[in-house]
Amino acid sequence: MDDPAVPPPRLRRLLAKFTGASLVGFVFSFTAMQLGLEAGLRGWAARLIALLIAMHVTFFLNGRFTFNALTRERFLPLWAAYVANSAVGNSCNYLVFLTLRSTHQPVLGNADVAFLAGAMTAWALNFLGARFVVFGDAGRRLAARLKALVFSRPSRPPAQAPAEHGSSRR
């Protein structure tokens, strides 16, 4: 009998790939934040820049390797959907980070602890959005609509039929 708590192999593989891409994004984000702090940026500014960098790194990795969905035609619509999805997860990430930092507690207020807590929050929200919205059925429908809006050619007005003999139309 199957244990309902154990995800099927396809879902486990998807979670592993998404987590791998997230860890790469985490490294980029952490490095960018540390470089920003070393350069004298305030914590909130360094974190915001780090989030933007990680979002774009993970878009490429998840779109290409995790969900195998990136094509030239779908790149821009999927990027827009991914950015919108990540904005939700990263807003929660940022809110968790700022909230924990504002406590000024020795452990919870530590920048690295707040960074990790925010990242874990974003991971969960971004996975659900990427799987079910961006790269799922809803994402495919949205990408098709955006593609039609952006890349559709303007329609020409229908050609007029020749005027009948004796009509006032020329």
C-alpha positions as CSV (number, residue, x, y, z in Angstrom):
1,M,0.0,0.0,0.0
2,D,1.3,3.4,-0.9
3,D,2.1,5.9,1.8
4,P,0.2,9.2,1.0
5,A,2.9,11.2,2.7
6,V,5.5,10.1,0.1
7,P,5.2,12.1,-3.1
8,P,5.3,10.2,-6.4
9,P,8.7,10.0,-8.2
10,R,7.8,12.8,-10.7
11,L,7.0,15.2,-7.9
12,R,10.1,14.3,-5.9
13,R,12.2,14.9,-9.0
14,L,10.5,18.2,-9.6
15,L,11.0,19.2,-6.0
16,A,14.7,18.2,-6.1
17,K,15.3,20.2,-9.3
18,F,13.4,23.2,-8.0
19,T,15.4,23.0,-4.7
20,G,18.6,22.8,-6.7
21,A,17.8,25.9,-8.7
22,S,16.7,27.6,-5.5
23,L,20.0,26.8,-3.9
24,V,21.9,28.3,-6.8
25,G,19.7,31.4,-6.6
26,F,20.3,31.4,-2.8
27,V,24.1,31.4,-3.4
28,F,23.8,34.3,-5.9
29,S,21.5,36.1,-3.6
30,F,23.6,35.6,-0.4
31,T,26.8,36.6,-2.3
32,A,25.1,39.7,-3.7
33,M,23.8,40.7,-0.3
34,Q,27.2,40.3,1.4
35,L,28.9,42.3,-1.4
36,G,26.3,45.0,-1.0
37,L,26.8,45.1,2.7
38,E,30.5,45.2,2.3
39,A,30.1,48.1,-0.2
40,G,28.3,50.1,2.5
41,L,24.7,49.6,1.4
42,R,22.1,49.4,4.1
43,G,20.6,46.0,4.8
44,W,17.3,46.6,3.1
45,A,18.9,47.9,-0.2
46,A,21.5,45.0,-0.3
47,R,18.7,42.5,0.2
48,L,16.4,44.0,-2.4
49,I,19.2,43.9,-5.0
50,A,20.0,40.3,-4.0
51,L,16.4,39.3,-4.5
52,L,16.3,40.7,-8.0
53,I,19.5,38.9,-9.0
54,A,18.2,35.6,-7.5
55,M,14.8,35.9,-9.2
56,H,16.4,36.1,-12.7
57,V,18.9,33.3,-12.1
58,T,16.2,31.0,-10.8
59,F,13.9,31.9,-13.7
60,F,16.4,30.7,-16.2
61,L,17.3,27.5,-14.3
62,N,13.7,26.6,-13.5
63,G,12.4,27.4,-16.9
64,R,15.1,25.5,-18.7
65,F,16.0,22.6,-16.4
66,T,13.2,22.1,-13.9
67,F,10.1,22.6,-16.0
68,N,11.8,22.3,-19.4
69,A,9.5,25.0,-20.7
70,L,11.6,27.8,-22.2
71,T,11.4,28.4,-25.9
72,R,12.1,31.5,-27.9
73,E,8.3,32.1,-28.4
74,R,7.4,31.5,-24.7
75,F,10.4,33.2,-23.1
76,L,9.0,36.7,-22.7
77,P,5.5,35.7,-21.5
78,L,6.9,33.1,-19.1
79,W,9.5,35.6,-17.8
80,A,6.6,38.1,-17.1
81,A,4.6,35.5,-15.3
82,Y,7.6,34.3,-13.4
83,V,8.5,37.8,-12.3
84,A,4.9,38.4,-11.2
85,N,4.9,35.1,-9.3
86,S,8.3,35.8,-7.8
87,A,7.2,39.3,-6.7
88,V,4.7,37.7,-4.4
89,G,7.1,35.2,-2.9
90,N,9.9,37.7,-2.7
91,S,7.7,40.3,-1.1
92,C,6.9,37.8,1.6
93,N,10.6,37.0,1.7
94,Y,11.5,40.6,2.2
95,L,8.7,41.2,4.7
96,V,10.0,38.2,6.8
97,F,13.5,39.6,6.5
98,L,12.6,43.1,7.6
99,T,10.3,41.9,10.4
100,L,13.0,39.7,11.9
101,R,15.7,42.3,11.6
102,S,13.4,44.9,13.3
103,T,13.2,42.7,16.4
104,H,16.9,43.5,17.2
105,Q,17.1,40.2,19.0
106,P,20.5,38.5,19.1
107,V,19.4,35.5,17.1
108,L,16.2,36.4,15.3
109,G,17.5,39.8,14.3
110,N,20.7,38.5,12.9
111,A,20.8,39.3,9.1
112,D,21.8,35.7,8.2
113,V,19.0,34.1,10.2
114,A,16.5,36.6,8.8
115,F,17.8,36.0,5.3
116,L,17.4,32.2,5.7
117,A,13.9,32.5,7.2
118,G,12.8,34.8,4.3
119,A,14.3,32.5,1.7
120,M,12.5,29.4,3.1
121,T,9.2,31.3,2.9
122,A,9.9,32.4,-0.7
123,W,10.9,28.9,-1.7
124,A,7.5,27.4,-0.7
125,L,5.5,30.2,-2.3
126,N,7.5,30.4,-5.4
127,F,7.4,26.6,-6.0
128,L,3.7,26.5,-5.7
129,G,3.3,29.4,-8.1
130,A,5.8,28.2,-10.6
131,R,4.4,24.7,-10.7
132,F,0.7,25.5,-10.8
133,V,0.6,28.9,-12.4
134,V,3.7,29.9,-14.4
135,F,4.8,26.6,-15.8
136,G,1.5,24.8,-15.3
137,D,-1.7,24.9,-17.3
138,A,-2.6,28.4,-16.1
139,G,0.9,29.6,-17.2
140,R,0.5,28.0,-20.7
141,R,-2.9,29.8,-21.2
142,L,-1.4,33.1,-20.0
143,A,1.6,32.7,-22.2
144,A,-0.5,32.0,-25.2
145,R,-2.7,35.1,-24.5
146,L,0.3,37.3,-24.0
147,K,2.0,36.0,-27.1
148,A,-1.2,36.6,-29.1
149,L,-1.4,40.2,-27.8
150,V,2.3,41.0,-28.2
151,F,3.1,39.2,-31.4
152,S,-0.2,39.3,-33.4
153,R,-0.1,41.2,-36.6
154,P,-2.6,44.0,-37.0
155,S,-5.6,42.8,-39.0
156,R,-6.2,44.5,-42.3
157,P,-9.7,45.9,-43.1
158,P,-11.5,43.6,-45.4
159,A,-11.2,44.5,-49.1
160,Q,-14.3,46.1,-50.6
161,A,-16.2,44.3,-53.2
162,P,-16.3,46.1,-56.6
163,A,-19.2,48.4,-56.9
164,E,-22.2,47.2,-58.9
165,H,-23.0,48.8,-62.2
166,G,-25.2,51.8,-61.7
167,S,-24.4,52.2,-57.9
168,S,-23.3,55.5,-56.4
169,R,-20.3,53.8,-54.7
170,R,-17.1,54.3,-56.6
